Amino acid sequence: MNINLKTERLFLRPLTLSDAKEFFAYRSDAETNKYQGWIPQTLDDVEAFMAKTAKQINLPDTWFQCAVIEKKSQKLVGDIGLHFIGPENKQLELGCTLDKNHQNQGYATEALARIIDFAFIDLNKHRIMASIDPNNLPSIHLVERLGFRKEAHFVKSLYIKGCWTDDLIYALLYNDWEKLSSQ
Ligand SMILES: CC(C)(COP(=O)(O)OP(=O)(O)OC[C@H]1O[C@@H](n2cnc3c(N)ncnc32)[C@H](O)[C@@H]1OP(=O)(O)O)[C@@H](O)C(=O)NCCC(=O)NCCS
């Protein structure tokens, strides 16, 4: 099973090795991605990362990487990580990164809204969650815009780049999403 979705301005499809250079160009930007645990230093790092990610969606306990393609330029403008959690595989963790030149245009909201619909309708998920650094305000605004609820603030619970970091957990249940969708 794989991913092949459309929105008004975007295509969402599996990220592949042919995307490696474009992916490296925005993912290696250490300032824009300062709240992320992994920043590639070389193209080899990207290739190793891609080799480890799942080749199809919805396999329990795997991460899958989805490419966000801008329809008008046909370019890779970002990516979405999908973590299929646990052996029962009813929960999904999402992570989103946009090239800084394509932020603040609603692309992340548009892409994630489509992925969320797909996860609840087609993949029958029960809960979708995100783990966010409390200083990462654009990410917090993004998940709140999509209707996620703040469930937890863990203190110095993640060891990232040599520092103990706080972690916010946001989540959206299928029932919450159903209510939001019918409004
Ligand atoms: C997280 C991230 C993807 C959010 O990107 P973003 O550009 O803020 O989100 P969107 O693409 O949905 O754009 C929404 C913003 O564009 C604005 N906007 C402008 N034109 C718009 C349009 N036509 N439609 C919708 N929104 C529009 C919105 O008002 C909103 O701004 P606001 O939050 O100040 O109100 C981005 O900050 C990022 O890649 N950060 C680095 C990686 C990272 O830390 N990822 C999180 C780790 S999981």
The ligand as an SDF file (V2000), in Angstrom:
LIG
                    3D

 48 50  0  0  0  0  0  0  0  0999 V2000
    6.4060   23.4470   11.1570 C   0  0  0  0  0  0  0  0  0  0  0  0
    6.3220   24.1410    9.8010 C   0  0  0  0  0  0  0  0  0  0  0  0
    6.1530   23.0890    8.7170 C   0  0  0  0  0  0  0  0  0  0  0  0
    5.1190   25.0800    9.8090 C   0  0  0  0  0  0  0  0  0  0  0  0
    5.1250   25.8210    8.6040 O   0  0  0  0  0  0  0  0  0  0  0  0
    4.1560   27.0760    8.3690 P   0  0  0  0  0  0  0  0  0  0  0  0
    4.5890   27.7100    7.1210 O   0  0  0  0  0  0  0  0  0  0  0  0
    4.0840   27.8820    9.6230 O   0  0  0  0  0  0  0  0  0  0  0  0
    2.7130   26.4000    8.2100 O   0  0  0  0  0  0  0  0  0  0  0  0
    1.7600   26.5310    6.9320 P   0  0  0  0  0  0  0  0  0  0  0  0
    2.4920   26.1470    5.7130 O   0  0  0  0  0  0  0  0  0  0  0  0
    0.5370   25.7780    7.2590 O   0  0  0  0  0  0  0  0  0  0  0  0
    1.4490   28.0690    6.8490 O   0  0  0  0  0  0  0  0  0  0  0  0
    0.6320   28.6630    7.8300 C   0  0  0  0  0  0  0  0  0  0  0  0
    0.9450   30.1280    7.9540 C   0  0  0  0  0  0  0  0  0  0  0  0
    0.8480   30.7380    6.6640 O   0  0  0  0  0  0  0  0  0  0  0  0
   -0.1220   31.7840    6.7020 C   0  0  0  0  0  0  0  0  0  0  0  0
   -0.7240   31.8320    5.3480 N   0  0  0  0  0  0  0  0  0  0  0  0
   -0.3540   32.6980    4.4040 C   0  0  0  0  0  0  0  0  0  0  0  0
   -1.0350   32.4720    3.2690 N   0  0  0  0  0  0  0  0  0  0  0  0
   -1.8560   31.4180    3.5050 C   0  0  0  0  0  0  0  0  0  0  0  0
   -2.7970   30.7060    2.7110 C   0  0  0  0  0  0  0  0  0  0  0  0
   -3.0180   31.0250    1.4250 N   0  0  0  0  0  0  0  0  0  0  0  0
   -3.4610   29.6750    3.2790 N   0  0  0  0  0  0  0  0  0  0  0  0
   -3.2610   29.3480    4.5600 C   0  0  0  0  0  0  0  0  0  0  0  0
   -2.3560   29.9960    5.3590 N   0  0  0  0  0  0  0  0  0  0  0  0
   -1.6600   31.0160    4.8290 C   0  0  0  0  0  0  0  0  0  0  0  0
   -1.0240   31.4150    7.8700 C   0  0  0  0  0  0  0  0  0  0  0  0
   -1.6500   32.5610    8.4230 O   0  0  0  0  0  0  0  0  0  0  0  0
   -0.0530   30.7990    8.8590 C   0  0  0  0  0  0  0  0  0  0  0  0
    0.6560   31.7650    9.5970 O   0  0  0  0  0  0  0  0  0  0  0  0
    0.4320   31.9130   11.2070 P   0  0  0  0  0  0  0  0  0  0  0  0
    0.7420   30.5630   11.8420 O   0  0  0  0  0  0  0  0  0  0  0  0
    1.4140   32.9750   11.5910 O   0  0  0  0  0  0  0  0  0  0  0  0
   -1.0090   32.2770   11.3480 O   0  0  0  0  0  0  0  0  0  0  0  0
    7.5990   24.9810    9.5380 C   0  0  0  0  0  0  0  0  0  0  0  0
    7.7230   25.9560   10.5390 O   0  0  0  0  0  0  0  0  0  0  0  0
    8.8640   24.1660    9.4750 C   0  0  0  0  0  0  0  0  0  0  0  0
    9.1450   23.4700    8.4980 O   0  0  0  0  0  0  0  0  0  0  0  0
    9.7280   24.2670   10.5180 N   0  0  0  0  0  0  0  0  0  0  0  0
   11.0070   23.5740   10.5270 C   0  0  0  0  0  0  0  0  0  0  0  0
   10.8550   22.1130   10.7720 C   0  0  0  0  0  0  0  0  0  0  0  0
   10.2090   21.8040   12.1060 C   0  0  0  0  0  0  0  0  0  0  0  0
   10.6000   22.3280   13.1600 O   0  0  0  0  0  0  0  0  0  0  0  0
    9.2370   20.9090   12.0570 N   0  0  0  0  0  0  0  0  0  0  0  0
    8.5310   20.4600   13.2130 C   0  0  0  0  0  0  0  0  0  0  0  0
    9.1360   19.2830   13.7610 C   0  0  0  0  0  0  0  0  0  0  0  0
    7.9390   17.9870   13.8650 S   0  0  0  0  0  0  0  0  0  0  0  0
  1  2  1  0
  2  3  1  0
  2  4  1  0
  2 36  1  0
  4  5  1  0
  5  6  1  0
  6  7  2  0
  6  8  1  0
  6  9  1  0
  9 10  1  0
 10 11  2  0
 10 12  1  0
 10 13  1  0
 13 14  1  0
 14 15  1  0
 15 16  1  0
 15 30  1  0
 16 17  1  0
 17 18  1  0
 17 28  1  0
 18 19  1  0
 18 27  1  0
 19 20  2  0
 20 21  1  0
 21 22  1  0
 21 27  2  0
 22 23  1  0
 22 24  2  0
 24 25  1  0
 25 26  2  0
 26 27  1  0
 28 29  1  0
 28 30  1  0
 30 31  1  0
 31 32  1  0
 32 33  2  0
 32 34  1  0
 32 35  1  0
 36 37  1  0
 36 38  1  0
 38 39  2  0
 38 40  1  0
 40 41  1  0
 41 42  1  0
 42 43  1  0
 43 44  2  0
 43 45  1  0
 45 46  1  0
 46 47  1  0
 47 48  1  0
M  END
$$$$
